[in-house]
Amino acid sequence: ERIALISRDLRYWTARRESAELSVPEPGSDLVRFGMGVTLEGDDGRKVHWRIVGEDEADPAKGTISHVSPMALALFGKKVGEIAVVNGRECE
């Protein structure tokens, strides 16, 4: 049973690697995109920094969020100073 699980995981990661694409943000771009780091300030003045990454790399405790997370989806296409609304809360 353990070998079957390991084989399944190996097939999964092999397929993920084969379909992976390198994504590099455009230099000088002021729009939030995949791979970028963003610093948000909430209504209370508290700041938090996130880097938007792939699902397999996401670890909020380490400052990375998935590109399919509600936060990242709300931020995509925003410019510095624009307001993003996530779960009813505004962040700038």
C-alpha positions as CSV (number, residue, x, y, z in Angstrom):
1,E,0.0,0.0,0.0
2,R,2.8,2.4,0.8
3,I,4.5,1.7,-2.5
4,A,1.2,2.5,-4.3
5,L,1.0,5.9,-2.5
6,I,4.6,6.7,-3.3
7,S,4.0,5.7,-7.0
8,R,0.9,7.9,-7.2
9,D,2.7,10.9,-5.7
10,L,5.6,10.4,-8.1
11,R,3.3,10.3,-11.1
12,Y,1.5,13.5,-9.8
13,W,4.8,15.5,-9.3
14,T,6.2,14.3,-12.6
15,A,3.1,15.5,-14.4
16,R,3.2,18.8,-12.5
17,R,6.9,19.3,-13.4
18,E,6.3,18.6,-17.1
19,S,3.5,21.2,-17.3
20,A,5.2,23.8,-15.2
21,E,5.9,27.2,-16.8
22,L,8.3,29.9,-15.5
23,S,6.5,33.1,-14.8
24,V,8.6,36.3,-14.4
25,P,6.8,39.6,-13.7
26,E,7.5,42.3,-16.3
27,P,10.2,44.7,-15.0
28,G,8.7,48.1,-14.1
29,S,5.1,46.8,-14.2
30,D,2.8,48.5,-11.7
31,L,0.0,46.0,-12.0
32,V,-0.2,43.1,-9.5
33,R,0.5,39.8,-11.3
34,F,1.6,36.2,-10.6
35,G,5.0,36.1,-8.9
36,M,5.0,39.6,-7.5
37,G,5.3,40.7,-4.0
38,V,2.7,43.0,-2.5
39,T,2.5,44.9,0.7
40,L,-1.1,45.6,2.0
41,E,-2.2,48.1,4.6
42,G,-5.5,47.4,6.3
43,D,-7.9,49.9,7.9
44,D,-6.1,49.5,11.2
45,G,-2.8,50.6,9.6
46,R,-1.3,47.1,10.0
47,K,0.8,46.0,7.0
48,V,1.4,42.6,5.6
49,H,3.6,41.4,2.8
50,W,2.6,38.5,0.4
51,R,4.2,37.0,-2.7
52,I,1.8,35.5,-5.1
53,V,2.9,32.0,-6.1
54,G,1.6,28.7,-7.5
55,E,-0.6,26.4,-5.4
56,D,2.2,24.0,-4.6
57,E,4.4,26.8,-3.2
58,A,1.8,28.7,-1.1
59,D,2.5,28.9,2.6
60,P,0.8,31.9,4.2
61,A,2.9,31.4,7.4
62,K,6.0,32.1,5.2
63,G,4.4,35.0,3.3
64,T,3.3,33.3,0.1
65,I,-0.2,32.9,-1.1
66,S,-1.7,30.9,-3.9
67,H,-2.6,32.6,-7.2
68,V,-6.1,31.1,-6.8
69,S,-6.7,32.4,-3.3
70,P,-9.4,35.0,-2.8
71,M,-6.7,37.6,-1.7
72,A,-4.6,37.1,-4.9
73,L,-7.7,37.1,-7.1
74,A,-8.8,40.4,-5.6
75,L,-5.3,41.9,-6.1
76,F,-4.6,40.9,-9.7
77,G,-4.6,43.9,-12.0
78,K,-4.6,46.4,-9.2
79,K,-2.1,49.3,-9.1
80,V,-0.3,50.8,-6.0
81,G,-2.8,52.7,-3.9
82,E,-5.9,51.0,-5.3
83,I,-8.3,49.3,-2.9
84,A,-8.9,45.6,-3.0
85,V,-11.9,44.0,-1.2
86,V,-11.5,40.5,0.2
87,N,-14.2,38.9,2.4
88,G,-15.8,42.3,2.9
89,R,-12.6,44.0,4.1
90,E,-10.8,46.7,2.3
91,C,-7.0,46.7,1.8
92,E,-4.8,49.2,0.1
